[in-house]
Amino acid sequence: MDKVFQSVFYLFLIIILFKLSQFAYRVIRERKYRKELAQSGMPYID
């Protein structure tokens, strides 16, 4: 029973880490995109 709980726990941990990394990647990509827009002199369009 303990092994089942442990495997489920690790599975959730991996899923959470995956979601966090996806979110972080999106935020970083958006920041780079905004920096490029600012450098090109274009007004930021929402």
C-alpha distances in whole Angstrom, upper triangle without the diagonal:
4,5,5,7,9,10,11,13,15,16,17,19,20,22,23,25,26,27,29,31,32,33,35,37,38,40,41,42,44,46,47,48,50,52,53,55,56,58,59,61,60,59,55,55,52
4,5,5,6,9,10,11,12,14,15,16,18,20,21,23,24,26,27,29,30,32,33,35,36,38,39,41,42,43,45,47,48,49,51,53,54,55,57,59,58,57,54,53,51
4,5,5,6,9,10,11,12,14,15,16,18,20,21,22,24,26,27,29,30,31,33,35,36,37,39,41,42,43,45,47,48,49,51,52,54,55,57,56,56,52,52,50
4,5,5,6,9,10,11,12,14,15,17,18,20,21,23,24,26,27,29,30,32,33,35,36,38,39,41,42,44,45,47,48,50,51,53,54,56,55,54,51,50,48
4,6,5,6,9,10,11,12,14,15,16,18,20,21,22,24,26,27,28,30,32,33,35,36,38,39,41,42,44,45,47,48,50,51,53,54,53,53,49,48,46
4,5,5,6,9,10,10,12,14,15,16,18,20,21,22,24,26,27,28,30,32,33,35,36,37,39,41,42,43,45,47,48,49,51,53,52,51,48,48,45
4,5,5,6,9,10,11,12,14,15,16,18,20,21,23,24,26,27,29,30,31,33,35,36,37,39,41,42,44,45,47,48,50,52,50,50,46,46,44
4,5,5,6,9,10,11,12,14,15,17,18,20,21,23,24,26,27,29,30,32,33,35,36,38,39,41,42,44,45,47,48,50,49,48,45,44,41
4,5,5,6,9,10,11,12,14,15,17,18,20,21,22,24,26,27,29,30,32,33,35,36,38,39,41,42,44,45,47,49,47,47,43,43,40
4,5,5,6,9,10,10,12,14,15,16,18,20,21,22,24,26,27,28,30,31,33,34,36,37,39,41,42,43,45,47,46,46,42,42,39
4,5,5,6,9,10,11,12,14,15,17,19,20,21,23,25,26,27,29,31,32,33,35,36,38,39,41,42,44,46,44,44,40,40,38
4,5,5,6,9,10,11,12,14,15,17,18,20,21,23,24,26,27,29,30,32,33,35,36,38,39,41,42,44,43,42,38,38,35
4,5,5,6,9,10,11,12,14,15,16,18,20,21,22,24,26,27,29,30,32,33,35,36,37,39,41,42,42,41,37,37,35
4,5,5,6,9,10,11,12,14,15,16,18,20,21,22,24,26,27,28,30,32,33,35,36,37,39,41,40,40,36,36,34
4,5,5,6,9,10,11,12,14,15,17,19,20,21,23,25,26,27,29,31,32,33,35,36,38,40,38,38,34,34,31
4,5,5,6,9,10,11,12,14,15,17,18,20,21,23,24,26,27,29,30,32,33,35,36,38,37,36,33,32,30
4,5,5,6,9,10,10,12,14,15,16,18,20,21,22,24,26,27,29,30,31,33,35,36,36,35,32,32,30
4,5,5,6,9,10,11,12,14,15,16,18,20,21,23,24,26,27,29,30,32,33,35,34,34,30,30,28
4,5,5,6,9,10,11,12,14,15,17,19,20,21,23,25,26,27,29,31,32,34,32,32,28,28,25
4,5,5,6,9,10,11,12,14,15,17,18,20,21,23,24,26,27,29,30,32,31,30,27,27,25
4,5,5,6,9,10,10,12,14,15,16,18,20,21,23,24,26,27,29,31,30,30,26,27,25
4,6,5,6,9,10,11,12,14,16,16,18,20,21,23,24,26,27,29,28,28,24,24,22
4,5,5,6,9,10,11,12,14,15,17,19,20,21,23,25,26,27,26,26,22,22,20
4,5,5,6,9,10,11,12,14,15,17,19,20,21,23,25,26,25,25,22,22,21
4,6,5,6,9,10,11,12,14,15,17,18,20,21,23,25,24,24,21,21,20
4,6,5,6,9,10,10,12,14,15,16,18,20,21,23,22,21,18,18,17
4,5,5,6,9,10,11,12,14,15,16,18,20,21,20,20,17,17,16
4,5,5,6,9,10,11,12,14,15,17,19,20,20,20,17,18,18
4,5,5,6,9,10,11,12,14,15,17,19,18,18,16,17,16
4,5,5,6,9,10,11,12,14,15,17,16,16,12,13,12
4,5,5,6,9,10,10,12,14,16,15,15,12,14,14
4,5,5,6,9,10,11,12,14,14,15,13,15,16
4,5,5,6,9,10,11,13,12,13,10,12,13
4,5,5,6,9,10,11,10,10,8,10,11
4,5,5,6,9,10,11,11,10,13,14
4,5,5,6,9,9,11,10,13,15
4,5,5,7,6,7,7,9,12
4,6,5,6,7,7,11,13
4,5,8,10,11,14,17
4,6,9,10,13,16
4,6,9,12,15
4,6,8,12
4,6,10
4,6
4
